[in-house]
Every structure is written in structure tokens, then in C-alpha cells.
Amino acid sequence: MSQSDDVTSPNVETTLIDSLAILGAGKMGETLVSALLRTGAIDPASITMTATHESRLERVADLYGVSTTRDNVAAAKDAAAVLLCVKPQIAPRVLEEIAPVVGPEQPVISIVAGLTTAMMEDRLAEGVPVVRAMPNTPSRICSGMTAICGGRHATKHHIDLSQALFRRIGRAMVLDETYFDAVTGLSASGPAFIYVVIEALAEGGVKVGLPRQVATELAAQTCLGAANLVIETGHHPALLKDEVTTPAGCTVDGLLELEAGGLRVTLIKAVVEAARRARELVDESEERA
């Protein structure tokens, strides 16, 4: 069962949370803080970010005006919520590190691939609410897709708070945790697959005489418009495809080439393989634990 919401306007200024500790200032940590600040979800003075390397902390402090520290415990101790954005290999250790200072009133939200809610709960104090989230990189420009699920102690309030945060940077969907490997393979890995499609379309445009920059913009906007049409109309992609394919027209010849080249099957296999690897990450995390 799922619940998906429209994107909240980036112009909304209402803050969602009094203070937030973001543990991990890597690519996704920086993506999330950048997008959240753009939408006014939280004041930069209310955010504390952590990282292992001082250079990363200097970068995010200069760019976003947030507080920084290398001390995860100090960051998490008084935060209203904790957002875990560290690498999967160190996530269990970081959770054990902050466990003594995080209580039942402080939800811990993780975007760490392969880290289940049960694994989080095993390393935190009894009663601490945990939420697992899987966003993707388009969150950087508030066009992300995030799946969310709660652990045993997560209430509707914690789910609503998490969903509200991620709605500020795109769309958010509440799903059962059993779907999360599939989500990782589709929406988390999916942008990379779409970039290959855009690149290939642009190369086709160059092949037939378009300047590269023009071809790239045409390809990217075409993908964006097609995706928005699926979401806005709610129509099945096959129906929308048929609207473009006129009898004896040029589009059907192109579609025949796609079928002959196995694009459909290849994309399906790409999602399946990415989801399989996501399952392996869970197993590896459990072994490290």
C-alpha cells in the first residue's frame, strides 16, 4: 500500500522542524541540505552537519551557513531529529555511537542503502522511532522521488514529518519495507538509466545533423515533458505512446528499432540487477553487524 503526494511549492516558508542533525556531508547529505534550505523547510542555523574530513565541513559551512562538527554525538544530542546520510559500511557504528544520546522523542531518519529499520532499532535505545527513506539525486533540484517506511516505534507523526521533509524536495511515497530493494533498483538507480537514454537520444540527434548542445536540450526536455505527462494525466505510458504513433508515420519506425535493439528488455534487466545488488547490500550490512 502506498501514498504519494504532490510536490510542495519551493516558495513555502513554513519550517518543518526546530533542529536537525545531518550525519554525513557526502553527496546525498549535501544534496538534501541544499534542497531543504532552498524550500525553507528549516533554517540553516538549526542544522548541524558532520563529516570525517574537515575539508567537507568547511565546504558545507561556507556554502549553506550550517553548523558543522566531526562529533556525531554532539550533533545528535540535542537535535529534534537525526538524518543519517553516512556510507553503508559505517552506518552501524555511527548508530551505536549516538545511541546513548538519542531518545524516544528524537526520530532517526536514514537514507542509507541496505540499512533496514530492524538493523537501526537493534543499535539504538528501546523506543527510539526510526524511519527508512530512499531518495534519489534529482532531489537536488526539488524533483526527487523518495520512498518512506517506519520502524516499530515510528508513529503517524514521525511518518508525516518525514514525508513532509521529503515532499519539499520532490514527491514522497509511503511503502512497506519489503519493497525497498525494488525501490532502490528503480527510482534510486533509475536516474542513471535515464541519463543514458538522454545521452543516446542526443547522439541520435547529432547523427542526423543537430548541434550537440541543441540535441541534448531537445532530448532532456523531451524526457522531462513525457515524464510529467505520465504523472499529470495518470495515463498508462503505453496509451500515451500510442497517441504519438500515427499510422504509417515516422515514430512507429523508430519504435520498431527500439524493439529490435532490446531497449525494453534491457531496461527491465537493469532494474532487476540493481534491485538484486540492493538486496546484497542488506546482506553485507547484516554480516558486518
One Martini backbone bead per residue (centre of mass of N, CA, C, O) as a GRO file, in nm:
protein
  289
    1MET     BB    1   0.099   0.033   0.020
    2SER     BB    2   0.038   0.378  -0.086
    3GLN     BB    3   0.167   0.729  -0.066
    4SER     BB    4   0.129   1.014  -0.277
    5ASP     BB    5   0.269   1.343  -0.331
    6ASP     BB    6   0.285   1.646  -0.399
    7VAL     BB    7   0.466   1.912  -0.448
    8THR     BB    8   0.596   2.143  -0.266
    9SER     BB    9   0.641   2.458  -0.269
   10PRO     BB   10   0.941   2.642  -0.269
   11ASN     BB   11   0.789   2.906  -0.129
   12VAL     BB   12   0.765   2.776   0.126
   13GLU     BB   13   0.837   2.888   0.477
   14THR     BB   14   0.767   2.663   0.654
   15THR     BB   15   0.881   2.508   0.917
   16LEU     BB   16   0.932   2.160   1.026
   17ILE     BB   17   1.195   2.204   1.215
   18ASP     BB   18   1.406   2.304   1.469
   19SER     BB   19   1.620   2.051   1.450
   20LEU     BB   20   1.914   1.917   1.260
   21ALA     BB   21   2.093   1.616   1.211
   22ILE     BB   22   2.359   1.560   0.973
   23LEU     BB   23   2.500   1.251   0.906
   24GLY     BB   24   2.672   1.342   0.650
   25ALA     BB   25   2.860   1.529   0.379
   26GLY     BB   26   2.794   1.415   0.123
   27LYS     BB   27   2.619   1.403  -0.157
   28MET     BB   28   2.336   1.352  -0.019
   29GLY     BB   29   2.363   1.545   0.216
   30GLU     BB   30   2.399   1.797   0.035
   31THR     BB   31   2.145   1.767  -0.132
   32LEU     BB   32   1.943   1.794   0.105
   33VAL     BB   33   2.030   2.065   0.229
   34SER     BB   34   1.995   2.235  -0.023
   35ALA     BB   35   1.690   2.178  -0.071
   36LEU     BB   36   1.575   2.253   0.210
   37LEU     BB   37   1.672   2.550   0.201
   38ARG     BB   38   1.525   2.637  -0.060
   39THR     BB   39   1.226   2.570   0.085
   40GLY     BB   40   1.222   2.638   0.404
   41ALA     BB   41   1.219   2.385   0.608
   42ILE     BB   42   1.493   2.514   0.730
   43ASP     BB   43   1.720   2.659   0.919
   44PRO     BB   44   2.059   2.680   0.907
   45ALA     BB   45   2.095   2.727   1.224
   46SER     BB   46   1.942   2.425   1.272
   47ILE     BB   47   2.201   2.292   1.143
   48THR     BB   48   2.397   1.986   1.175
   49MET     BB   49   2.704   1.875   1.041
   50THR     BB   50   2.884   1.579   0.943
   51ALA     BB   51   3.237   1.467   0.923
   52THR     BB   52   3.555   1.346   0.871
   53HIS     BB   53   3.630   1.588   0.690
   54GLU     BB   54   3.714   1.918   0.708
   55SER     BB   55   3.666   2.006   0.411
   56ARG     BB   56   3.362   1.939   0.406
   57LEU     BB   57   3.277   2.129   0.634
   58GLU     BB   58   3.374   2.390   0.502
   59ARG     BB   59   3.194   2.375   0.257
   60VAL     BB   60   2.905   2.370   0.393
   61ALA     BB   61   2.942   2.624   0.560
   62ASP     BB   62   2.989   2.821   0.322
   63LEU     BB   63   2.733   2.747   0.142
   64TYR     BB   64   2.490   2.716   0.398
   65GLY     BB   65   2.536   2.807   0.711
   66VAL     BB   66   2.613   2.569   0.883
   67SER     BB   67   2.677   2.361   1.121
   68THR     BB   68   2.984   2.196   1.243
   69THR     BB   69   3.111   1.851   1.292
   70ARG     BB   70   3.290   1.548   1.400
   71ASP     BB   71   3.056   1.504   1.620
   72ASN     BB   72   2.790   1.301   1.640
   73VAL     BB   73   2.694   1.332   1.932
   74ALA     BB   74   2.670   1.641   1.944
   75ALA     BB   75   2.465   1.663   1.710
   76ALA     BB   76   2.235   1.459   1.828
   77LYS     BB   77   2.161   1.530   2.122
   78ASP     BB   78   1.966   1.816   2.052
   79ALA     BB   79   1.801   1.704   1.829
   80ALA     BB   80   1.489   1.657   1.688
   81ALA     BB   81   1.654   1.523   1.445
   82VAL     BB   82   1.793   1.247   1.249
   83LEU     BB   83   2.013   1.232   0.961
   84LEU     BB   84   2.122   0.952   0.780
   85CYS     BB   85   2.429   0.983   0.541
   86VAL     BB   86   2.608   0.747   0.539
   87LYS     BB   87   2.788   0.489   0.487
   88PRO     BB   88   2.714   0.158   0.506
   89GLN     BB   89   2.980   0.064   0.657
   90ILE     BB   90   2.927   0.289   0.913
   91ALA     BB   91   2.635   0.296   1.026
   92PRO     BB   92   2.638   0.106   1.274
   93ARG     BB   93   2.852   0.269   1.433
   94VAL     BB   94   2.698   0.540   1.447
   95LEU     BB   95   2.453   0.434   1.600
   96GLU     BB   96   2.613   0.338   1.851
   97GLU     BB   97   2.731   0.619   1.916
   98ILE     BB   98   2.434   0.772   1.954
   99ALA     BB   99   2.253   0.602   2.147
  100PRO     BB  100   2.296   0.753   2.435
  101VAL     BB  101   2.153   1.048   2.304
  102VAL     BB  102   1.895   0.898   2.192
  103GLY     BB  103   1.549   0.937   2.198
  104PRO     BB  104   1.200   0.894   2.163
  105GLU     BB  105   1.186   1.214   2.058
  106GLN     BB  106   1.406   1.112   1.826
  107PRO     BB  107   1.414   1.083   1.510
  108VAL     BB  108   1.552   0.839   1.277
  109ILE     BB  109   1.673   0.913   0.951
  110SER     BB  110   1.734   0.700   0.669
  111ILE     BB  111   1.944   0.681   0.347
  112VAL     BB  112   2.068   0.400   0.372
  113ALA     BB  113   2.172   0.153   0.195
  114GLY     BB  114   2.064  -0.154   0.347
  115LEU     BB  115   1.918  -0.016   0.597
  116THR     BB  116   1.724  -0.130   0.827
  117THR     BB  117   1.505  -0.088   1.081
  118ALA     BB  118   1.609  -0.324   1.254
  119MET     BB  119   1.908  -0.238   1.256
  120MET     BB  120   1.857   0.030   1.395
  121GLU     BB  121   1.710  -0.070   1.653
  122ASP     BB  122   1.950  -0.254   1.758
  123ARG     BB  123   2.139   0.033   1.804
  124LEU     BB  124   1.916   0.152   1.972
  125ALA     BB  125   1.712   0.256   2.182
  126GLU     BB  126   1.437   0.193   2.327
  127GLY     BB  127   1.182   0.366   2.132
  128VAL     BB  128   1.321   0.462   1.888
  129PRO     BB  129   1.241   0.626   1.608
  130VAL     BB  130   1.230   0.491   1.273
  131VAL     BB  131   1.333   0.590   0.934
  132ARG     BB  132   1.306   0.490   0.598
  133ALA     BB  133   1.487   0.627   0.313
  134MET     BB  134   1.461   0.670  -0.067
  135PRO     BB  135   1.624   0.870  -0.251
  136ASN     BB  136   1.724   1.095  -0.514
  137THR     BB  137   1.918   1.317  -0.700
  138PRO     BB  138   1.680   1.516  -0.798
  139SER     BB  139   1.652   1.655  -0.516
  140ARG     BB  140   1.842   1.897  -0.574
  141ILE     BB  141   1.578   2.020  -0.765
  142CYS     BB  142   1.299   1.923  -0.648
  143SER     BB  143   1.272   1.612  -0.826
  144GLY     BB  144   1.219   1.383  -0.643
  145MET     BB  145   1.219   1.035  -0.513
  146THR     BB  146   1.051   0.899  -0.219
  147ALA     BB  147   1.079   0.640   0.008
  148ILE     BB  148   0.876   0.528   0.298
  149CYS     BB  149   0.944   0.391   0.633
  150GLY     BB  150   0.858   0.238   0.940
  151GLY     BB  151   0.907   0.140   1.241
  152ARG     BB  152   0.787   0.022   1.540
  153HIS     BB  153   0.803   0.339   1.675
  154ALA     BB  154   0.660   0.471   1.444
  155THR     BB  155   0.453   0.723   1.388
  156LYS     BB  156   0.254   0.928   1.220
  157HIS     BB  157   0.424   1.173   1.285
  158HIS     BB  158   0.696   1.064   1.169
  159ILE     BB  159   0.593   1.013   0.884
  160ASP     BB  160   0.490   1.299   0.825
  161LEU     BB  161   0.756   1.443   0.866
  162SER     BB  162   0.918   1.290   0.652
  163GLN     BB  163   0.732   1.351   0.416
  164ALA     BB  164   0.752   1.659   0.433
  165LEU     BB  165   1.052   1.680   0.378
  166PHE     BB  166   1.050   1.521   0.095
  167ARG     BB  167   0.836   1.705  -0.044
  168ARG     BB  168   1.033   1.953  -0.072
  169ILE     BB  169   1.213   1.751  -0.294
  170GLY     BB  170   0.932   1.627  -0.406
  171ARG     BB  171   0.833   1.306  -0.390
  172ALA     BB  172   0.624   1.095  -0.165
  173MET     BB  173   0.630   0.745  -0.048
  174VAL     BB  174   0.447   0.505   0.122
  175LEU     BB  175   0.600   0.193   0.219
  176ASP     BB  176   0.680  -0.112   0.236
  177GLU     BB  177   0.985  -0.258   0.311
  178THR     BB  178   0.975  -0.495   0.096
  179TYR     BB  179   1.022  -0.270  -0.153
  180PHE     BB  180   1.318  -0.138  -0.130
  181ASP     BB  181   1.487  -0.284  -0.342
  182ALA     BB  182   1.311  -0.196  -0.580
  183VAL     BB  183   1.342   0.106  -0.538
  184THR     BB  184   1.646   0.115  -0.577
  185GLY     BB  185   1.638  -0.001  -0.874
  186LEU     BB  186   1.454   0.232  -0.982
  187SER     BB  187   1.466   0.535  -0.844
  188ALA     BB  188   1.768   0.545  -0.751
  189SER     BB  189   1.901   0.429  -1.027
  190GLY     BB  190   1.732   0.549  -1.270
  191PRO     BB  191   1.877   0.814  -1.353
  192ALA     BB  192   2.112   0.671  -1.496
  193PHE     BB  193   1.937   0.546  -1.719
  194ILE     BB  194   1.824   0.815  -1.830
  195TYR     BB  195   2.094   0.940  -1.913
  196VAL     BB  196   2.146   0.734  -2.133
  197VAL     BB  197   1.898   0.805  -2.301
  198ILE     BB  198   1.965   1.101  -2.347
  199GLU     BB  199   2.239   1.055  -2.479
  200ALA     BB  200   2.134   0.881  -2.715
  201LEU     BB  201   1.937   1.085  -2.835
  202ALA     BB  202   2.151   1.302  -2.886
  203GLU     BB  203   2.323   1.132  -3.077
  204GLY     BB  204   2.101   1.106  -3.285
  205GLY     BB  205   2.083   1.409  -3.344
  206VAL     BB  206   2.374   1.436  -3.446
  207LYS     BB  207   2.349   1.227  -3.676
  208VAL     BB  208   2.110   1.424  -3.814
  209GLY     BB  209   2.252   1.741  -3.760
  210LEU     BB  210   2.272   1.836  -3.474
  211PRO     BB  211   2.367   2.012  -3.234
  212ARG     BB  212   2.461   1.907  -2.933
  213GLN     BB  213   2.318   2.109  -2.746
  214VAL     BB  214   2.045   2.087  -2.884
  215ALA     BB  215   2.006   1.779  -2.854
  216THR     BB  216   2.017   1.770  -2.545
  217GLU     BB  217   1.777   1.956  -2.486
  218LEU     BB  218   1.566   1.800  -2.643
  219ALA     BB  219   1.597   1.533  -2.487
  220ALA     BB  220   1.548   1.632  -2.196
  221GLN     BB  221   1.269   1.771  -2.240
  222THR     BB  222   1.128   1.521  -2.348
  223CYS     BB  223   1.154   1.353  -2.089
  224LEU     BB  224   1.020   1.553  -1.899
  225GLY     BB  225   0.746   1.578  -2.046
  226ALA     BB  226   0.671   1.278  -2.046
  227ALA     BB  227   0.675   1.239  -1.741
  228ASN     BB  228   0.463   1.457  -1.669
  229LEU     BB  229   0.231   1.326  -1.832
  230VAL     BB  230   0.205   1.074  -1.664
  231ILE     BB  231   0.145   1.218  -1.391
  232GLU     BB  232  -0.088   1.419  -1.471
  233THR     BB  233  -0.283   1.197  -1.614
  234GLY     BB  234  -0.242   0.875  -1.536
  235HIS     BB  235  -0.148   0.734  -1.777
  236HIS     BB  236  -0.049   0.496  -1.962
  237PRO     BB  237   0.231   0.480  -2.148
  238ALA     BB  238   0.105   0.324  -2.387
  239LEU     BB  239  -0.112   0.537  -2.453
  240LEU     BB  240   0.084   0.773  -2.508
  241LYS     BB  241   0.237   0.635  -2.732
  242ASP     BB  242  -0.009   0.604  -2.928
  243GLU     BB  243  -0.046   0.918  -2.971
  244VAL     BB  244   0.229   0.938  -3.141
  245THR     BB  245   0.140   0.688  -3.321
  246THR     BB  246   0.102   0.709  -3.645
  247PRO     BB  247   0.000   0.607  -3.934
  248ALA     BB  248   0.279   0.570  -4.125
  249GLY     BB  249   0.489   0.687  -3.949
  250CYS     BB  250   0.796   0.756  -3.786
  251THR     BB  251   0.769   0.641  -3.494
  252VAL     BB  252   0.727   0.335  -3.557
  253ASP     BB  253   1.011   0.293  -3.669
  254GLY     BB  254   1.157   0.358  -3.408
  255LEU     BB  255   1.022   0.139  -3.233
  256LEU     BB  256   1.128  -0.102  -3.391
  257GLU     BB  257   1.425  -0.047  -3.316
  258LEU     BB  258   1.393  -0.077  -3.012
  259GLU     BB  259   1.296  -0.371  -3.018
  260ALA     BB  260   1.539  -0.487  -3.173
  261GLY     BB  261   1.746  -0.373  -2.941
  262GLY     BB  262   1.616  -0.425  -2.643
  263LEU     BB  263   1.533  -0.190  -2.448
  264ARG     BB  264   1.312  -0.298  -2.265
  265VAL     BB  265   1.468  -0.545  -2.151
  266THR     BB  266   1.719  -0.389  -2.050
  267LEU     BB  267   1.572  -0.211  -1.839
  268ILE     BB  268   1.458  -0.438  -1.673
  269LYS     BB  269   1.735  -0.566  -1.603
  270ALA     BB  270   1.852  -0.321  -1.459
  271VAL     BB  271   1.652  -0.318  -1.222
  272VAL     BB  272   1.697  -0.609  -1.125
  273GLU     BB  273   2.004  -0.580  -1.066
  274ALA     BB  274   1.986  -0.341  -0.867
  275ALA     BB  275   1.803  -0.492  -0.665
  276ARG     BB  276   1.995  -0.724  -0.607
  277ARG     BB  277   2.221  -0.545  -0.490
  278ALA     BB  278   2.053  -0.431  -0.260
  279ARG     BB  279   2.025  -0.703  -0.116
  280GLU     BB  280   2.330  -0.739  -0.069
  281LEU     BB  281   2.366  -0.494   0.115
  282VAL     BB  282   2.202  -0.609   0.344
  283ASP     BB  283   2.371  -0.865   0.391
  284GLU     BB  284   2.640  -0.713   0.443
  285SER     BB  285   2.540  -0.551   0.685
  286GLU     BB  286   2.473  -0.801   0.861
  287GLU     BB  287   2.763  -0.915   0.865
  288ARG     BB  288   2.901  -0.665   0.995
  289ALA     BB  289   2.714  -0.689   1.256
   0.00000   0.00000   0.00000
